[in-house]
Amino acid sequence: MPDQKGKLFLLPNTLGGSADFTVPPAASAIVKNIDHFIVEELRSARRLLRAIEYKKNFEEVEFFLLNEHSNDDSIDLLLHPALEGNDIGLLSEAGSPCIADPGSAVVREAHKNNIKVVPLCGASSILLALISSGLNGQNFAFTGYLPKDKAERVKRVKQLEQSALTHHQTQVFMDAPYRNDQVLGDMLSVLRPDTLLCIAADITCENEYIRMMSIREWKENIPQLHKRPVMFVLGK
């Protein structure tokens, strides 16, 4: 085992738009020197690497898959190259890793093994939605995906509204793109007319759509969100 361990770099991905717009040159320069990657999906990872002009032969690069089908017991094996002195890149499917994806388990294991973790700057749809909403950025919470069941989902959005109104805590959340229209419909049905909602769709893409209005106003201006990546931001 070498005395010098490799580092775990947390690599930014695009949000669906141009890599030139969301992956800083400094991050691209670091990525180009890495031979070992932990990724969610092989094809999209290779697509990003080619977009930032990664020149190495993929046949000579080691890719480890980490997704919802991965076994937690094998997480430590993913970091074996770093224990041998090689840097590893952890790449999310979109945006910055470890938020709403399984990457945090790898980072936790890296800390246990005294492997240096290096976050690289890049886009986060959560933060971009928050800062463009006009809602409170001093106190906010990202609560991830809403429940699939409609009754549970309605109950949850009411709870989020209560937190926003009572504690002035902005609530950021999302759902599967194919359920966005149903989610918006639920909110328009049960939330208070004066509650504020920002809808941020296709962030950083050509058809980016970001608007913040009251629930009352949204009822008169309902957008089509089906199969679009969306962040919902709720506040007062």
Contacts in CASP RR format, 6 or more apart in sequence:
PFRMAT RR
TARGET T0000
AUTHOR 0000-0000-0000
METHOD contacts of the structure
MODEL  1
MPDQKGKLFLLPNTLGGSADFTVPPAASAIVKNIDHFIVEELRSARRLLR
AIEYKKNFEEVEFFLLNEHSNDDSIDLLLHPALEGNDIGLLSEAGSPCIA
DPGSAVVREAHKNNIKVVPLCGASSILLALISSGLNGQNFAFTGYLPKDK
AERVKRVKQLEQSALTHHQTQVFMDAPYRNDQVLGDMLSVLRPDTLLCIA
ADITCENEYIRMMSIREWKENIPQLHKRPVMFVLGK
1 83 0 8 1.000
1 84 0 8 1.000
2 84 0 8 1.000
2 85 0 8 1.000
4 85 0 8 1.000
5 82 0 8 1.000
5 83 0 8 1.000
5 85 0 8 1.000
5 113 0 8 1.000
5 114 0 8 1.000
5 115 0 8 1.000
5 116 0 8 1.000
6 81 0 8 1.000
6 82 0 8 1.000
6 83 0 8 1.000
6 85 0 8 1.000
6 86 0 8 1.000
6 87 0 8 1.000
6 88 0 8 1.000
6 115 0 8 1.000
6 116 0 8 1.000
7 82 0 8 1.000
7 87 0 8 1.000
7 88 0 8 1.000
7 115 0 8 1.000
7 116 0 8 1.000
7 117 0 8 1.000
7 118 0 8 1.000
8 79 0 8 1.000
8 82 0 8 1.000
8 87 0 8 1.000
8 88 0 8 1.000
8 89 0 8 1.000
8 90 0 8 1.000
8 106 0 8 1.000
8 107 0 8 1.000
8 110 0 8 1.000
8 115 0 8 1.000
8 116 0 8 1.000
8 117 0 8 1.000
8 118 0 8 1.000
9 30 0 8 1.000
9 31 0 8 1.000
9 34 0 8 1.000
9 87 0 8 1.000
9 88 0 8 1.000
9 89 0 8 1.000
9 90 0 8 1.000
9 118 0 8 1.000
9 120 0 8 1.000
10 89 0 8 1.000
10 90 0 8 1.000
10 96 0 8 1.000
10 97 0 8 1.000
10 98 0 8 1.000
10 107 0 8 1.000
10 117 0 8 1.000
10 118 0 8 1.000
10 119 0 8 1.000
10 120 0 8 1.000
11 27 0 8 1.000
11 31 0 8 1.000
11 37 0 8 1.000
11 89 0 8 1.000
11 90 0 8 1.000
11 91 0 8 1.000
11 92 0 8 1.000
11 97 0 8 1.000
11 120 0 8 1.000
12 22 0 8 1.000
12 23 0 8 1.000
12 24 0 8 1.000
12 27 0 8 1.000
12 95 0 8 1.000
12 96 0 8 1.000
12 97 0 8 1.000
12 120 0 8 1.000
12 121 0 8 1.000
12 122 0 8 1.000
12 123 0 8 1.000
13 22 0 8 1.000
13 23 0 8 1.000
13 48 0 8 1.000
13 91 0 8 1.000
13 92 0 8 1.000
13 93 0 8 1.000
13 94 0 8 1.000
13 95 0 8 1.000
13 96 0 8 1.000
13 97 0 8 1.000
14 21 0 8 1.000
14 22 0 8 1.000
14 23 0 8 1.000
14 48 0 8 1.000
14 51 0 8 1.000
14 94 0 8 1.000
14 95 0 8 1.000
14 123 0 8 1.000
14 204 0 8 1.000
15 22 0 8 1.000
15 94 0 8 1.000
15 95 0 8 1.000
15 123 0 8 1.000
15 125 0 8 1.000
15 128 0 8 1.000
15 203 0 8 1.000
15 204 0 8 1.000
15 205 0 8 1.000
15 229 0 8 1.000
16 94 0 8 1.000
16 202 0 8 1.000
16 204 0 8 1.000
16 205 0 8 1.000
16 229 0 8 1.000
17 204 0 8 1.000
17 205 0 8 1.000
17 206 0 8 1.000
18 204 0 8 1.000
19 28 0 8 1.000
19 48 0 8 1.000
19 51 0 8 1.000
19 52 0 8 1.000
21 204 0 8 1.000
22 95 0 8 1.000
22 122 0 8 1.000
22 123 0 8 1.000
22 204 0 8 1.000
23 48 0 8 1.000
23 51 0 8 1.000
23 52 0 8 1.000
23 122 0 8 1.000
24 120 0 8 1.000
24 121 0 8 1.000
24 122 0 8 1.000
26 120 0 8 1.000
26 121 0 8 1.000
27 120 0 8 1.000
27 121 0 8 1.000
27 122 0 8 1.000
28 52 0 8 1.000
28 53 0 8 1.000
30 120 0 8 1.000
31 49 0 8 1.000
31 52 0 8 1.000
31 54 0 8 1.000
31 89 0 8 1.000
32 52 0 8 1.000
32 53 0 8 1.000
32 54 0 8 1.000
32 55 0 8 1.000
32 56 0 8 1.000
33 87 0 8 1.000
34 87 0 8 1.000
34 88 0 8 1.000
34 89 0 8 1.000
35 56 0 8 1.000
35 60 0 8 1.000
35 61 0 8 1.000
35 62 0 8 1.000
35 86 0 8 1.000
35 87 0 8 1.000
36 61 0 8 1.000
36 62 0 8 1.000
36 64 0 8 1.000
36 81 0 8 1.000
36 82 0 8 1.000
36 86 0 8 1.000
36 87 0 8 1.000
36 88 0 8 1.000
36 89 0 8 1.000
37 45 0 8 1.000
37 61 0 8 1.000
37 62 0 8 1.000
37 63 0 8 1.000
37 64 0 8 1.000
37 88 0 8 1.000
37 89 0 8 1.000
37 90 0 8 1.000
37 91 0 8 1.000
38 63 0 8 1.000
38 64 0 8 1.000
38 65 0 8 1.000
38 66 0 8 1.000
38 78 0 8 1.000
38 88 0 8 1.000
38 89 0 8 1.000
38 90 0 8 1.000
38 91 0 8 1.000
38 103 0 8 1.000
38 106 0 8 1.000
39 45 0 8 1.000
39 63 0 8 1.000
39 64 0 8 1.000
39 65 0 8 1.000
39 66 0 8 1.000
39 91 0 8 1.000
40 65 0 8 1.000
40 66 0 8 1.000
40 67 0 8 1.000
40 91 0 8 1.000
40 92 0 8 1.000
40 93 0 8 1.000
40 101 0 8 1.000
40 102 0 8 1.000
41 65 0 8 1.000
41 67 0 8 1.000
41 93 0 8 1.000
42 63 0 8 1.000
42 65 0 8 1.000
44 93 0 8 1.000
45 63 0 8 1.000
45 91 0 8 1.000
46 58 0 8 1.000
48 91 0 8 1.000
49 58 0 8 1.000
62 81 0 8 1.000
64 77 0 8 1.000
64 78 0 8 1.000
66 75 0 8 1.000
66 78 0 8 1.000
66 102 0 8 1.000
66 103 0 8 1.000
66 105 0 8 1.000
66 106 0 8 1.000
67 102 0 8 1.000
68 102 0 8 1.000
70 102 0 8 1.000
72 105 0 8 1.000
75 105 0 8 1.000
75 106 0 8 1.000
75 109 0 8 1.000
76 109 0 8 1.000
76 113 0 8 1.000
78 88 0 8 1.000
78 106 0 8 1.000
78 109 0 8 1.000
79 88 0 8 1.000
79 106 0 8 1.000
79 109 0 8 1.000
79 110 0 8 1.000
79 113 0 8 1.000
79 115 0 8 1.000
81 88 0 8 1.000
82 88 0 8 1.000
82 110 0 8 1.000
82 113 0 8 1.000
82 115 0 8 1.000
83 113 0 8 1.000
83 115 0 8 1.000
90 97 0 8 1.000
90 98 0 8 1.000
90 103 0 8 1.000
90 106 0 8 1.000
90 107 0 8 1.000
91 97 0 8 1.000
92 98 0 8 1.000
92 99 0 8 1.000
92 101 0 8 1.000
92 103 0 8 1.000
93 101 0 8 1.000
94 125 0 8 1.000
94 229 0 8 1.000
95 122 0 8 1.000
95 123 0 8 1.000
95 124 0 8 1.000
95 125 0 8 1.000
96 119 0 8 1.000
96 122 0 8 1.000
96 123 0 8 1.000
96 124 0 8 1.000
97 103 0 8 1.000
98 104 0 8 1.000
98 107 0 8 1.000
99 124 0 8 1.000
99 126 0 8 1.000
99 142 0 8 1.000
100 126 0 8 1.000
100 142 0 8 1.000
100 144 0 8 1.000
100 145 0 8 1.000
100 174 0 8 1.000
107 117 0 8 1.000
110 116 0 8 1.000
110 117 0 8 1.000
111 117 0 8 1.000
123 203 0 8 1.000
123 204 0 8 1.000
125 200 0 8 1.000
125 203 0 8 1.000
125 229 0 8 1.000
125 231 0 8 1.000
126 142 0 8 1.000
126 172 0 8 1.000
126 231 0 8 1.000
128 200 0 8 1.000
128 203 0 8 1.000
128 204 0 8 1.000
128 231 0 8 1.000
129 172 0 8 1.000
129 198 0 8 1.000
129 200 0 8 1.000
129 203 0 8 1.000
129 210 0 8 1.000
129 231 0 8 1.000
129 233 0 8 1.000
130 137 0 8 1.000
130 140 0 8 1.000
130 170 0 8 1.000
130 172 0 8 1.000
130 233 0 8 1.000
131 137 0 8 1.000
132 198 0 8 1.000
132 200 0 8 1.000
132 210 0 8 1.000
133 170 0 8 1.000
133 198 0 8 1.000
133 200 0 8 1.000
133 210 0 8 1.000
133 212 0 8 1.000
133 233 0 8 1.000
134 198 0 8 1.000
134 212 0 8 1.000
135 170 0 8 1.000
135 196 0 8 1.000
135 198 0 8 1.000
135 212 0 8 1.000
135 233 0 8 1.000
135 234 0 8 1.000
135 235 0 8 1.000
135 236 0 8 1.000
136 168 0 8 1.000
136 169 0 8 1.000
136 170 0 8 1.000
136 235 0 8 1.000
136 236 0 8 1.000
137 170 0 8 1.000
139 167 0 8 1.000
139 168 0 8 1.000
139 169 0 8 1.000
139 170 0 8 1.000
140 169 0 8 1.000
140 170 0 8 1.000
140 171 0 8 1.000
140 172 0 8 1.000
141 163 0 8 1.000
141 169 0 8 1.000
141 170 0 8 1.000
141 171 0 8 1.000
141 172 0 8 1.000
142 172 0 8 1.000
142 173 0 8 1.000
143 160 0 8 1.000
143 171 0 8 1.000
143 172 0 8 1.000
143 173 0 8 1.000
144 172 0 8 1.000
144 173 0 8 1.000
144 174 0 8 1.000
145 173 0 8 1.000
145 174 0 8 1.000
145 175 0 8 1.000
145 176 0 8 1.000
146 153 0 8 1.000
146 156 0 8 1.000
146 157 0 8 1.000
146 173 0 8 1.000
146 174 0 8 1.000
146 175 0 8 1.000
146 183 0 8 1.000
147 153 0 8 1.000
147 155 0 8 1.000
147 156 0 8 1.000
148 179 0 8 1.000
150 182 0 8 1.000
150 186 0 8 1.000
153 175 0 8 1.000
153 183 0 8 1.000
153 186 0 8 1.000
154 186 0 8 1.000
154 189 0 8 1.000
154 190 0 8 1.000
157 183 0 8 1.000
157 186 0 8 1.000
157 187 0 8 1.000
157 190 0 8 1.000
157 191 0 8 1.000
157 234 0 8 1.000
158 190 0 8 1.000
158 191 0 8 1.000
160 171 0 8 1.000
160 173 0 8 1.000
160 234 0 8 1.000
161 171 0 8 1.000
161 191 0 8 1.000
161 192 0 8 1.000
161 195 0 8 1.000
161 234 0 8 1.000
161 235 0 8 1.000
163 169 0 8 1.000
163 171 0 8 1.000
164 170 0 8 1.000
164 171 0 8 1.000
164 195 0 8 1.000
164 234 0 8 1.000
164 235 0 8 1.000
164 236 0 8 1.000
165 192 0 8 1.000
165 195 0 8 1.000
165 235 0 8 1.000
165 236 0 8 1.000
168 235 0 8 1.000
168 236 0 8 1.000
170 233 0 8 1.000
170 234 0 8 1.000
170 235 0 8 1.000
171 233 0 8 1.000
171 234 0 8 1.000
171 235 0 8 1.000
172 231 0 8 1.000
172 232 0 8 1.000
172 233 0 8 1.000
172 234 0 8 1.000
173 231 0 8 1.000
173 232 0 8 1.000
173 234 0 8 1.000
174 230 0 8 1.000
174 231 0 8 1.000
174 232 0 8 1.000
175 183 0 8 1.000
175 230 0 8 1.000
175 232 0 8 1.000
177 225 0 8 1.000
177 226 0 8 1.000
177 227 0 8 1.000
177 228 0 8 1.000
177 229 0 8 1.000
177 230 0 8 1.000
178 226 0 8 1.000
178 227 0 8 1.000
180 225 0 8 1.000
180 226 0 8 1.000
180 227 0 8 1.000
180 228 0 8 1.000
180 230 0 8 1.000
181 224 0 8 1.000
181 225 0 8 1.000
181 226 0 8 1.000
183 232 0 8 1.000
184 199 0 8 1.000
184 218 0 8 1.000
184 222 0 8 1.000
184 223 0 8 1.000
184 225 0 8 1.000
184 232 0 8 1.000
185 222 0 8 1.000
187 197 0 8 1.000
187 215 0 8 1.000
187 232 0 8 1.000
187 234 0 8 1.000
188 215 0 8 1.000
188 218 0 8 1.000
188 219 0 8 1.000
188 222 0 8 1.000
191 197 0 8 1.000
191 215 0 8 1.000
191 234 0 8 1.000
192 215 0 8 1.000
193 214 0 8 1.000
193 215 0 8 1.000
193 216 0 8 1.000
194 214 0 8 1.000
194 215 0 8 1.000
194 216 0 8 1.000
194 236 0 8 1.000
195 214 0 8 1.000
195 215 0 8 1.000
195 234 0 8 1.000
195 235 0 8 1.000
195 236 0 8 1.000
196 212 0 8 1.000
196 213 0 8 1.000
196 214 0 8 1.000
196 215 0 8 1.000
196 234 0 8 1.000
196 235 0 8 1.000
196 236 0 8 1.000
197 212 0 8 1.000
197 213 0 8 1.000
197 214 0 8 1.000
197 215 0 8 1.000
197 218 0 8 1.000
197 232 0 8 1.000
197 233 0 8 1.000
197 234 0 8 1.000
197 235 0 8 1.000
198 210 0 8 1.000
198 211 0 8 1.000
198 212 0 8 1.000
198 232 0 8 1.000
198 233 0 8 1.000
198 234 0 8 1.000
199 209 0 8 1.000
199 210 0 8 1.000
199 211 0 8 1.000
199 212 0 8 1.000
199 218 0 8 1.000
199 223 0 8 1.000
199 225 0 8 1.000
199 230 0 8 1.000
199 231 0 8 1.000
199 232 0 8 1.000
199 233 0 8 1.000
200 209 0 8 1.000
200 210 0 8 1.000
200 230 0 8 1.000
200 231 0 8 1.000
200 232 0 8 1.000
200 233 0 8 1.000
201 207 0 8 1.000
201 208 0 8 1.000
201 209 0 8 1.000
201 210 0 8 1.000
201 223 0 8 1.000
201 225 0 8 1.000
201 228 0 8 1.000
201 229 0 8 1.000
201 230 0 8 1.000
201 231 0 8 1.000
202 208 0 8 1.000
202 209 0 8 1.000
202 228 0 8 1.000
202 229 0 8 1.000
203 210 0 8 1.000
203 229 0 8 1.000
203 231 0 8 1.000
209 223 0 8 1.000
209 228 0 8 1.000
211 221 0 8 1.000
211 223 0 8 1.000
212 233 0 8 1.000
213 221 0 8 1.000
END
